[in-house]
Amino acid sequence: PDVVLLDINMPRMNGIEVLKDIKQIDPSIAVIMVTANEQITLAAEALTAGAFAYVPKPFDFRYLDHMLASILDRPSQQRR
């Protein structure tokens, strides 16, 4: 995939752990973290771990659309 929307709070594994696993498999995959938790420390941790963006829920679909457009408009060599 070019983009993954990933929630931080999941049943067995937190999203930061999944993000790190995704980045080990393919660093070019853009991951947008979404969460209802608006802690600044979580946002900073996600971005440090390689997230493209951090979007609090409920999110504005126009903002999400802007994030997706900026990812998909990148040259393909940056995505792969």
C-alpha positions as MATLAB code, in Angstrom:
seq = 'PDVVLLDINMPRMNGIEVLKDIKQIDPSIAVIMVTANEQITLAAEALTAGAFAYVPKPFDFRYLDHMLASILDRPSQQRR';
ca = [
       0.000    0.000    0.000;
       1.008    3.612   -0.481;
      -0.874    4.775    2.622;
      -2.008    3.195    5.887;
      -4.518    4.807    8.252;
      -3.622    3.416   11.645;
      -5.337    3.894   14.994;
      -3.094    4.138   18.041;
      -5.478    2.223   20.311;
      -5.968   -1.379   19.189;
      -6.810   -4.552   21.124;
      -3.520   -6.509   21.195;
      -0.873   -4.133   19.980;
      -0.681   -0.372   20.081;
      -0.453    1.568   16.855;
       3.066    2.826   17.572;
       4.302   -0.791   17.639;
       2.483   -1.536   14.376;
       3.910    1.649   12.836;
       7.443    0.539   13.719;
       6.766   -2.900   12.193;
       5.400   -1.337    8.993;
       8.447    0.927    8.703;
      10.775   -2.076    9.111;
       8.973   -3.896    6.313;
       8.795   -0.905    3.940;
       9.949    2.557    5.042;
       8.307    4.176    1.998;
       4.764    3.404    3.179;
       3.141    6.582    4.482;
       1.334    6.001    7.768;
      -1.253    8.438    9.064;
      -1.948    7.869   12.737;
      -5.517    8.511   13.899;
      -6.670    8.568   17.492;
      -9.205   10.007   19.885;
      -6.331   10.554   22.317;
      -4.932   14.051   21.816;
      -1.816   13.702   23.971;
       1.081   15.663   22.513;
       3.545   13.016   23.677;
       1.763   10.338   21.608;
       1.815   12.566   18.541;
       5.519   13.233   19.017;
       6.241    9.519   19.504;
       4.297    8.619   16.352;
       6.084   11.231   14.258;
       9.479   10.207   15.658;
       8.693    6.573   14.783;
       8.078    7.580   11.169;
       4.416    8.521   10.893;
       3.640   10.887    8.024;
       0.981   12.662   10.078;
      -1.048   12.457   13.264;
      -4.770   13.188   12.995;
      -6.999   13.417   16.085;
     -10.520   11.944   15.943;
     -13.056   13.005   15.074;
     -11.123   14.302   12.112;
     -12.087   16.745    9.454;
     -12.346   14.807    6.186;
     -11.019   17.835    4.284;
      -7.838   17.660    6.374;
      -7.553   13.904    5.786;
      -8.121   14.464    2.059;
      -5.317   17.055    2.083;
      -2.976   14.574    3.819;
      -3.804   11.826    1.315;
      -3.329   14.168   -1.645;
       0.082   15.262   -0.390;
       1.139   11.618   -0.022;
      -0.182   10.492   -3.388;
       1.252   13.542   -5.182;
       4.776   12.573   -4.149;
       6.922   11.145   -6.944;
       6.577    7.379   -7.090;
      10.258    6.842   -6.227;
       9.622    8.507   -2.849;
       6.725    6.109   -2.264;
       8.735    3.014   -3.139;
];
